[in-house]
Amino acid sequence: MKKLLIPFAIVGLLMSCGEKKEEKKAGFEMNRTKKEVKTTTKSEGVPVDMDNKGVGPIKSVTFADEIDTEMAAKGEKTFNTLCVACHMVDQRMIGPAIKGVYDRRSPEWVMNMIMNPDGMLKEDPIAKALLKEYNNAIMLNQNLSEEDARAVAEFFRTL
């Protein structure tokens, strides 16, 4: 009797190891495979405009050739306190990634966005496009002084 069961067990084992054909059913499907995280810093739908200085008090910003490390450290502290809730350095979050921001925007635009997000979102075409791209997530006014905004801008240069 045991000798008869062995061939059936082998046949059953071979059949269970065979390729299964899955039927696709209409409806909800969940794929749990890990997808590559896109870490580019360019905004897909928003144009790059280095001539746009934005709307606000900053009309001109001149960066020194060398980064002011003391000012950048102060700006990093401010960024880590106020900005990381919505922005990451290397990837999109609620707001755009910060790394490479000066490849997409002028320093004046960046500082005006930091200091005057309300006015920028009302009047600036780039800020409006970013608002739309980021699902109408409004950048809150953190009421930073010009000195604080300049420190944050200097920190962005280090990235």
N, C-alpha and C positions, 0 to 999 in steps of 0.2 A: 504494500500500500504506500509506504514511504517513497519507494522508487517511482511510483506514478506521480506523486506530488512534485517531485523535483523538476521534471520537464515543464509542468504547468507554472511553477514558480519562476523558472528561467524565462519562459515566454511572457509571463506577466511583468517581470522586471524589465525586459527589453521593450515591451509596449509602453510602459510608464516612462521610460527614458526617451522616448521618441519625441519629435517636435510637435508641439501643440499648436493647433490653428485656433486663433482667437477671432471671434465674430465681433465686428464693431457695431455697437448699438448707438442709435441716435440719442443725443442728450448730453449730459455733463460728462466731461472727461478730465481727469487730473493726471498730469505728467510729473512725476517726482524726480526726474533726472535733473542733475545740477546744471544750470545754465551759466555760461560765462558772464560775469558781471562787467558791464561796460563802464570804463572809468575815464572816458574821454571828457575833456572839459569844455568842448565846444557845444554851444546850444544849437541843436539841429534846425529849429525853425526861426531863429532870430538872427538877423544879419549882423555882421561885424561892422562897426562904424567908429573909427578912431577920431573922426572930426567932431562928433557930437559931444558937447561938454555938459549936457544935461541942464536941468532947471534947479537953480538954487544959488547959494551965496558964493560958491567957488567958481571963479572965472579963469584962474591960471594956477597950475601946480608945476613947480620945477623940482625934479629930483636931482640930488647930487650924484656924482659918479659913484661914490662909495655909499654903501648902505649904512645908515646911522643905527648901529646895533642896540644902543640904549633905547632909542625911540621905537625900534622894531620890537624889542622885548616888552615895552609898555603896550604896544599895539597887539602883540600876541596875547598878553594877559586880558586885555579888553575883549579881543575876539573870543577867547576861551570862556569868558564870563557871559557875554551877551549874544554871540553870533552862532555858536555851535549847536544851538537848539534847531537851527534851520539850515546851516551851511556846513559842509565838510570840505576839507582841503582838496581831496583827490576825486570826489565823486558827487553826483547829484544827490540831493536829498529833498527837503521841502523847497529849498532854493538852489541856485546854481553852485557848482564847485568853484572854489576860489582860485585854485592854482591856474595860472595862465590868464588871469582876468585882464592883465594889461596887454594881452595879445588880441583881446576882443573889444575892450573899452578904454577910453582915455582916462588918465588919472583924475581929471576934473569930474568926469561922469561918475566915477566910482565914489569919490568923496561927496558929491551932491546926492548920490543914492543913499550913502550912509547917513548924511545929515538931514536930508529932506525927502524921505521916501514918499510922503504924502503928495507933495508937489510933483515929484517925478512921475508917480503913477497916474496923476491926473493929466499931465501935459507932455511928457516925453514919450515919443513913439517906441523907442527901444524898451523902456520900462513897461509900457503897456503890452508890448509883445511878450516880454518875459512873464508878466502877470498871467497872460493867457496860456503860455506854455507850461507854467507851473500851477495849473489848475486853480487860478485865482487866489493863490496863497499870498496874502498881502504882507509886505515887509513892514514890520512895526517900527515906528520912530523910537529910537532908544535915547533921544535927546542928548546926543554926544556933542561936545564942544568941537570947534574946528581943530583944536590941538589934539583931542582924542581921535578924531577922524583921520587926521594926518598921521598919527602913530599907527593906526590900523592900516592905512594905505602903505606905510613903510614896511609893516610886517608882510603885507601881500607881496612886496618886492622880493622877500627872502624865499618865497615858495618856488 
